Amino acid sequence: MESATNGTQVDAATDLTAINILTYVFLCVVTFGIGSAVDLSHLRTVLRKRKAAFCVGLLAQYLAMPAVARLVASTVLSMPDVDAFAVILIGCCPGGATSNAFAYFARADMALSVSMTAVSNALAFGMLPLLLFLWTQGMVLPNGQTSMPYLDIFGSLCMVLIPAGIGVTLRHRQPQWAKRAEKVGAVGGVLLIVSSIFAGLIQNGSSIGDAELLPWRNAVAVILIAPIGMVFALLAAVSLNAIVAEKLPLASVATVVIETGVQNTVLALAICTLTTSSWPAAAAFRMQLIPILWGIFVSTEACVVMLLFRWRIGKDESQQLELAAGGAELAGGV
């Protein structure tokens, strides 16, 4: 496998400070918003009443997604190590605020969605370094770096957990303010993606053609991985329904599928930014571009999944209302 990208040798003539600052600020804003959506009473209810769906979702997110990312990036597409590392990093990341938004519009189980996001982000402190250690064995980053940037990962996770903890506290003490913080976090995620693309293109505009910032393998990888993970989660949920007495409601299945496939690309972008701070500018932006593209493509794919679940859940709800109305009419006739 290749150990570097074509743009790695380009002189670091551009300054990535703008992207770095934007990433740090918006990461804190987004995770603060996620924390503000966490109601501890709802979390306790989910852990007590929806344990099966909760466990299937976390296993699909932390076992299936990293494995699929490694398989597609390294085995199927034979991507250069730098690009494959970025793809696998995203596959190892927990869910984010975007998954909660898609779950909401899909009429999915919101308590389960927010709980999965909160717990998966908390577990990421240990799981993310462990998964990267397992799934990036043998990879070489620019300048001959063979060890993963665990200190940078730790710093990024601190920027996730500290604001999220503040958000949880705000939700507990000031629920009205927490609702506003949720909206601020959602807007912050959108602004991060848009501003990162704008700043990166402005600062690297003169080298885009030579640096080959978007090889076809990268585009194929970010298009394929999330749908494969979602299909695995769906099959796991369906299989669980076949072996347990208490069936998972469709709303919970929708949450598991969406949470599995929609990763925290904001966190991935922050780690990529910290990792590449000393790299040549073209190579750094090429790596940062992968989580940005992932967010764009996966958002499109998640829209399709969201609409399908919204239609199916809405249809089931209509049928239940019709059955209830029919039962009421029969009871009234008697």
N, C-alpha and C positions, 0 to 999 in steps of 0.2 A: 504493500500500500504506500502511496505517496506520503511524504512527511511534511510537505509544505504546499502552499498554494502558489499559483503563478504570480500573485501580487506580493508575496512575502518579501522579496528583495527590493521592492520600491522604497525609495528613501522617504523617511518620515517628515515630509515637507509640510504637512498640514497639521493643524492643532485640533485634537478631539475634546478639548476642555468643555466646549458647549454641550456636546452629547453627554459627557460624564455628569455635569451639573444637572442637566435636565433629567437624566436617569435617576440620580440620587433623590432629587426633590419629588419627582412624581412617584417613585417607588414608595416613599414614605406616605404620600397622600393616598395612594391606592390601598395600601395595606391598612392604613388608619380607617379607611372606609369599610374594608372587609370586617375589621374588628368591631366597628360600630353596628354591623348587622347581626352580630352574634348575641343571641338571647340565651343566657345560661340555662334557664328553665326549659327552653326548647331543646337545647343540647342534651340535657338529662332525659327528656322524653324520648328523643330519637335513640339514644343509647339503650333505653329500656324497652322500647316497643318496636324499633326497626333495626334490631341488631343484625339480622341476616342481610338486609339491603346495604347497611352501613359497611359490614365486613367485605361483602362482594365488591362494593365500589372501591374501597381502599386497596384491596388486593389487585383489582384490575388496573388501578392507577399506578401502583408502585411495583407491580410485577410484570404485567402485560406491556404497558407502554414503553418502559426501558428496553425490554427484550425486542419488541417490534422495531424500536428506533435503531438499535444496534444491528439487527438483521437487515433492515432496509438500507441503512447508511453504509455499513462495512461489507456485508456479504453480497447483497443484491446489486447495489450501485457502485461499490468500490470507491467511495468518496475519499478525497484526501483527508488526512488525520484532522486537520484544523476544522474543516467543514463537518466531518463526522462527529467530532467532539461537541460542536455546537448543537447538532441535531440530537445527539444522545442526551446532552444536558437538558434540553427542553423536554424530552421524553421522561426524564427523571424528576421533573418539577411537579409540585402539587398543583391543585386547581387555584383559580383566582376569581376576582370579582366578575369577570366576563362570564364564567360558567353559571354564576348565580343569576345574571341577567337573562341568559338563554333559558335557564330552568324556569324563571318567572314567566316568560312569554310562552313557554311550552305548556303551561299549566301543570308543571311538575310539582314534586314534593319540595317546597321551599325550605321547610325546617330541616329536611335531610340534606338538601343542597348546601345550605349555609353551614350546617354542622360538619359535613364532609370537608368543606373548604377550610374551616377553622382548624380541625384536627389534622388534616393533611399538611397544612402549613406549619403547625406546631411540630409534627413528627419530622418535617423536612430537616430540622436541625441535625438530626442523626441520620435520617434515611438518605438525604441527598448526597452527602459525602460518601456514604457506604455504597450507594448505587453507582456513583461515578467511579469509585474504586473498582467495583466489580465489572462494569460494562465498558470501561475505557482502557482496559489492560493492553499494553503494547503500543499505545498511541504516542506519537512524538509531536510536540507543538513547536512553533518557531524558536530559533536559537538553540535547538537541541533539547528543549525542556521535555523531560519524560514524566515528571511527577505532576499530579493535578494541583491546581492552585487552591488548596483547601483553606488557606488563610483568607483569600479573597471571597471564597464561598461563605465562610463563617461571617465575614463582614457584611455580605449581602443579606444573609439570613437575620443578622441583628437588625438590619434596616427593615426587615419584614416583621419580626416578632415584637420589637419595642413599640412601634406605632400601632400594631394590631392590638397589643395589650392595653394601650391607652384607649383605643377605640372600644374594647370590651368594657373597660371601666366606665367610659362615658355612657355606654348603652345601659349599664346597670344603674347608674346614678342620675343620668339626664336623658331619658329615652327620646324626648322631643328633639334635643340637639343631635342625638345620634342619627335620627332619620335624615337630617340635613347632611351629616357627615357621610352617610352612605352615598348620597347623590354627588357630593364633592369627589369621593373616591372613584366613582364610575366615570365622571368627566375627566379626572386626572389620568386614567388609563388611556382614554382616547387621545388626549393631548400629548401623552408621552410618545405614542406611536407616530402621530403626525409630526411632532416637533423633531423626533429622532431622524425620521426620513428626510425632512427638510434640511436639518443641520448637516447630516451626513452627505447629502447630495451637493450642498453648497460648498462644503469644505473639500470634497473629493471630486468635484465636477470635472476637473481637467484630467483626471486619471481613470475615469470610469471605463473608457474604451480599452485602455491598456491593461487595467487590473482585472478585467473579466469578473466583475463583482457578482454576477449571477449565472454560474454554470448551470446547464440543464439538469444535472444530477441534483443540485440543491433544490431547484423548483419541484422536481418529481418527488423528492423526499418529503418536503413540507406538505405536499398535496396528499401523499399516500398514507402517512403514518397515523394520523388522527382517525380517519375512517376505519382503518384496520383495528385500532384500539377500541373504537366504539362498537364494532361488530363483535369483537371478543367479549366486551362487557354485556352486550345484549344476549349473546349465547350463554354466558355465565348466569345471567339473571333468569333466562328461560329454563336452563338446566336446574337451577335452584328451585324454581316453581314446580318442577317435575318430581322433586325428592322430598320436599317439606310439606307439612300439612297446611301451614298458613301461607297462602300465596302472596307474592309481592304485588301490590296494586300497580297498575300501569303508570301512575304518576311517579312511584318510586323507581320503577324500571327506567323511566325517562331521565330521572335525576342521575342514576348510576351511569347511564350511557353518556350523558352530557358531561358529567364531572370527570369521567375517564378521558374523554377526548380533548377537552378544552383545558389546556395547561396555563400556568401562571407565566405568560411570556414576559411580563414586566420583570419578574424575578430573574428569568433567564437572561434578559437583556442587561440587567444590572451586573450579573456575574460575568457575562461576556465583556462588558465595559471595563470592569475592574481587572479582568484577566489580561486584556489587550492594551492596558494603559502604556506599556513600554514597547509595544510592537510597532513596526512600520505602519503608517497611517492606512495605506490601502488594504493591507492584511487585516488590520483591526476593524475597519468598516465592513469588510467582506464578512467577517465573523458576526458582527453586530447586526448585519442585514438579515441573517438567517432567522433569529427570533422575530424580527419585524415582519418578514414575509410569512412566517408561520402564523403569526397573529392575524394577518390579512386573509390568508387562504383558509385557515381553520374557522375564522368567523363566518366566511361564506358557506363552508360545509356545515357548520353548526346551525346556520339559518335554515338550511334544508331539513336537517334533523329536527329542529325545533318546530317547524311548520308541520311536519309529518306527525309528531307526537301531539301537537296542539289539536290537529284535526281528529286524530284517533281518540284522544281523551275527551274532547268536546262531544264526539259522536257517542261515546260510552255514557257520558253524563246525560245526554239527551234521551238515550234509551232508558236509563234508570228513572228519569223524571216521568217518561211515558208509562213505564211499568207502575210507578208509584201512583200516578193519576188514575190508571186503570184499576188498580187495587182499591183506591178510595171510592171510585164509582161503584164497584161491586159491593163494597161494604155498605155504601149508602143505599143501594138497591135492596139489600137484604133487610 
